[in-house]
Amino acid sequence: MENRDPQPAYKPKAVVLKTMREINPQTNDKQRFPRKATPLAAGRDLFVMDIEQPTPNFVIVKLGLRFQPPPNYKVVFVPRSSFTKTNWIMQNSPSQGDPDFTGEYQLRFRAIPIGYNLKNAVRNLFSTRKRPELIYEPFPYKLGERCAQMFLERIIKLSFEEVEDFESTERGNGGFGSTGN
Ligand SMILES: O=c1ccn([C@H]2C[C@H](O)[C@@H](COP(=O)(O)OP(=O)(O)OP(=O)(O)O)O2)c(=O)[nH]1
């Protein structure tokens, strides 16, 4: 009998992403390669391959990866949703990787203060040795742990057309809550 399945399995052809790895001798871990958490996951999880913390509220994570996407593609990095359980943010999320960028990818994170050290604040009034007044949560990801996810996206070619007016819309200039809660 003829197969009349209205939704035949969609098997898109993979776009090949040329990849180079920076192996950190400290981890020397080739296993930690962009990985899907489940077979149908949309993104590939990324691992902390190197980490620097210049200040208590600033962390640079090196992903140990360089990519050369085909010309009309870019890589995009976004945090894992579980990251919202922490008081850290990926500062330029969603971060974009240009197809002509050949360096090692890094992600930059900032902490939101979770408290105030009153004792240090008072001490700072009387001392030249400054102590930290704001309190931050420790950065949640350690070397080798999953820290974000990546996507490959098509770049849409853009050209601008300057016009005098737009077709009117129901929303018009309304934003920032104009449609109610
Ligand atoms: O989180 C990020 C964001 C970007 N990049 C790399 C890839 C990207 O192609 C390049 C430049 O990024 P972008 O154009 O967003 O940065 P910019 O601040 O405009 O700097 P530039 O003058 O280098 O373009 O930096 C990262 O490694 N991590």
The ligand as an SDF file (V2000), in Angstrom:
LIG
                    3D

 28 29  0  0  0  0  0  0  0  0999 V2000
   30.6770   36.0080   23.0890 O   0  0  0  0  0  0  0  0  0  0  0  0
   31.4050   36.1620   22.1140 C   0  0  0  0  0  0  0  0  0  0  0  0
   31.0880   37.0460   21.0690 C   0  0  0  0  0  0  0  0  0  0  0  0
   31.9650   37.1690   20.0070 C   0  0  0  0  0  0  0  0  0  0  0  0
   33.1100   36.4440   19.9810 N   0  0  0  0  0  0  0  0  0  0  0  0
   34.0280   36.5950   18.8520 C   0  0  0  0  0  0  0  0  0  0  0  0
   33.4080   36.0670   17.5770 C   0  0  0  0  0  0  0  0  0  0  0  0
   32.9790   37.2570   16.8250 C   0  0  0  0  0  0  0  0  0  0  0  0
   33.0400   37.0160   15.4510 O   0  0  0  0  0  0  0  0  0  0  0  0
   33.9750   38.3060   17.2960 C   0  0  0  0  0  0  0  0  0  0  0  0
   33.4670   39.7020   17.2370 C   0  0  0  0  0  0  0  0  0  0  0  0
   32.2430   39.7660   17.8820 O   0  0  0  0  0  0  0  0  0  0  0  0
   31.3180   41.0540   17.7710 P   0  0  0  0  0  0  0  0  0  0  0  0
   31.2500   41.5200   16.3650 O   0  0  0  0  0  0  0  0  0  0  0  0
   30.0540   40.7170   18.4850 O   0  0  0  0  0  0  0  0  0  0  0  0
   32.1510   42.0480   18.6680 O   0  0  0  0  0  0  0  0  0  0  0  0
   32.4310   43.5850   18.5950 P   0  0  0  0  0  0  0  0  0  0  0  0
   32.3600   44.0860   19.9710 O   0  0  0  0  0  0  0  0  0  0  0  0
   31.5830   44.2810   17.5740 O   0  0  0  0  0  0  0  0  0  0  0  0
   33.9500   43.5660   18.1860 O   0  0  0  0  0  0  0  0  0  0  0  0
   34.6890   43.5540   16.7570 P   0  0  0  0  0  0  0  0  0  0  0  0
   35.1400   44.9600   16.5780 O   0  0  0  0  0  0  0  0  0  0  0  0
   35.8410   42.6010   16.9540 O   0  0  0  0  0  0  0  0  0  0  0  0
   33.7070   43.0880   15.7260 O   0  0  0  0  0  0  0  0  0  0  0  0
   34.2690   37.9670   18.6370 O   0  0  0  0  0  0  0  0  0  0  0  0
   33.4310   35.5700   21.0070 C   0  0  0  0  0  0  0  0  0  0  0  0
   34.4510   34.8940   21.0110 O   0  0  0  0  0  0  0  0  0  0  0  0
   32.5600   35.4650   22.0370 N   0  0  0  0  0  0  0  0  0  0  0  0
  1  2  2  0
  2  3  1  0
  2 28  1  0
  3  4  2  0
  4  5  1  0
  5  6  1  0
  5 26  1  0
  6  7  1  0
  6 25  1  0
  7  8  1  0
  8  9  1  0
  8 10  1  0
 10 11  1  0
 10 25  1  0
 11 12  1  0
 12 13  1  0
 13 14  2  0
 13 15  1  0
 13 16  1  0
 16 17  1  0
 17 18  2  0
 17 19  1  0
 17 20  1  0
 20 21  1  0
 21 22  2  0
 21 23  1  0
 21 24  1  0
 26 27  2  0
 26 28  1  0
M  END
$$$$
